[in-house]
Every structure is written in structure tokens, then in C-alpha cells.
Amino acid sequence: MFMIGRHCVSVNSPLWRGRARPALLPMCVLLAVIGTTGGCKQDAPEKPSPEAAPAADKPVAMKTVGVSLLTQQHDFYKDLEGAMRAAAGERGLKLIIHSAEFDPARQTAQVEDFITQKVSAIVVCPCDSVGVVQIIKRAYAAGIPAFTADIAAAGGEVIAHIASDNVQGGRLAARTMAAHLDGKGEIVVIDHPEVASVQDRVRGFVEEIAKHPEIKIIDRPSAGGMRDKAYAVAENMLQSRPNLKGIFGINDDSALGALRAVGNRDVIIIGYDATPEAREAIRKGTALKADVVQYPDRIGRRTIEAVADHLEGKPVEKIIPIEVGIVDQASLSGGA
């Protein structure tokens, strides 16, 4: 058989023999041009064109979410990121995850890149709660919904904020400190005031400690949430404040930095995060007596669930608090 357009002609046909063969050419051209139907059957049926396929059979494009983390170095953020990735897989979202490593300018550049890529949503764990506001506003102007996790922004249009109940955590830390000090003594807070979640922790701590008039907060130096800086801050406090009895570290790097400075001195340290290293120090009976425990895996999962719900048109709460707890030597004695 020889195919011409939708028509087939046998090579054994008289049209192909002798003088009849040239006569076929005009007919072939005519058939190809006008595309008439009929002729012999083809071996396989024609497949419908993609345009004819039902809409339900067409693949749905996966939505992309840009995430800018505070850091990827802390255990807390490693757990949070892992939970985000797991939840995104379950909800059919693609994540692009970057880390600002405490650099606000770097975080701004990351979010600007997400806006340029026209992602479906943006999640930010701010390095600077005030500094992040302008880039969140730019995302809103571009029609991209923004969410904050762990650390809140000090403004801007955010669909939801998902974080530990840090005011509650600060209160738990203060109660634990007061119990260890028998309600009296001089203490310091190793602070990080640029971060909204830390502001909440410190606010809860200060409000609760105020219920113990014989406990005095004598200073609130900042270490930026970094261990080496916390060590230097604590060392300076121990030298300049000989009656110092307690230190509240706003995260475990702050607490562990202070622990290195305190050594065997009779000073109580309360931390925040309950990282594996901090838990081990508590188990051993060091000056680090207790930690507020957060659940970063829950924060990560709830963040992605909130993003997915919003993108699916479902209502989302503006503030999604995640409860915290306290761990000490007694609670860790069973290997908790």
C-alpha cells in the first residue's frame, strides 16, 4: 500500500503500471489538498488530539512555595524544615527553601527572588521582625500571599503566623527559675530584641518574674541568639555582677554559651528550645537546670497546612499558636 493523505493505493494497482502511473499524480495532489475522507482503512485508529481530551485528564500544575529560614544550622530549624518538606509532599506542594543565616539583607534578596519567580506563596522566618516588613509588603503588592513561621513580622499583610506560644514559654521559664532560686536573687536575661518571638518570650518572663518581688532582673544584654556572643556576655556579667544567681537564655545557643562561662559557679540557667545538646546538659546536672521545649516539627507541619488550605480557598486562622512545655532533669530521667 502507498499512503496519500488519508488514502492508500496498492502498488499492484493498474494505476502504477504502464501509462496509467503518470495519471495518478494529479489525483494524488488533489486528494492531499482537499483531504477527502474514504479509501482503505488504516491499521491503527487515530488517537484523539490533546485538545479533545477531557479537562479532568489534564495534569494539574504543582504550586510552588518559597521559604526563607532564619538558619539551617540549629536543630530547631532542621526539625522545622524536615516537617515542612514532609507536609508539602502530602499536600502536593513544591518547596524552594533558602536560609538567610541571620542576615536580613540576604533574606530580603531571597524573598525578592521568590517574587520574581512568581511563586504561589511565601513563608518567612524573619531575621529582623521590623526589617522584613517592607519585603512582605512587596509580596502582597505582587499578589503573593505571605506567611510567617516561628518569628513574627512587625507589620505587613501576612495571611497567618504559626509559632510557639512564646509568652506562655517565657512564663514557664520564669516559674522554673523562681522555683530554683527559692524566690529571690539577681538574674539577667540574655536577649535578642530584634526578633518578635524573643520579645514575646521575654515579655512573658518579665511579667511572671514580677510576681516574685525578691527576684531582680538586673540586666538584659543581647547576644543575637549566638553561642559565642552569649559566652562573652555571660562572662562579663559574672565578673561585673558578683551576686548573680540566675540567667535566662532566650534560646539554647544563648543558654549553652552561658553554661560555658558559668562552669561550676552556683548560678542557675534556664534555656529555651530543648535541643539534644541542652537536654544532655540538663541530664548531667549542670548549671542548665531546665529548658522550655518547643515542637518545631508541629510548627513546620502546621505552616504548610495553612499555606495549602489558603491556596485551596479554605479559611485560615490569623494566629496559629503551638503549645510549649518544660523539660528538667526529672522529666528527662526516663530518656524523654
Beta strands, then each sheet from edge to edge (+ up, - down):
strand 1: 2-4
strand 2: 7-9
strand 3: 63-69
strand 4: 93-99
strand 5: 121-124
strand 6: 146-149
strand 7: 160-164
strand 8: 185-190
strand 9: 215-219
strand 10: 244-249
strand 11: 268-273
strand 12: 288-293
strand 13: 319-322
strand 14: 325-328
sheet 1: 1+ 2-
sheet 2: 4+ 3+ 5+ 6+ 7+ 13+
sheet 3: 9+ 8+ 10+ 11+ 12+ 14-
end
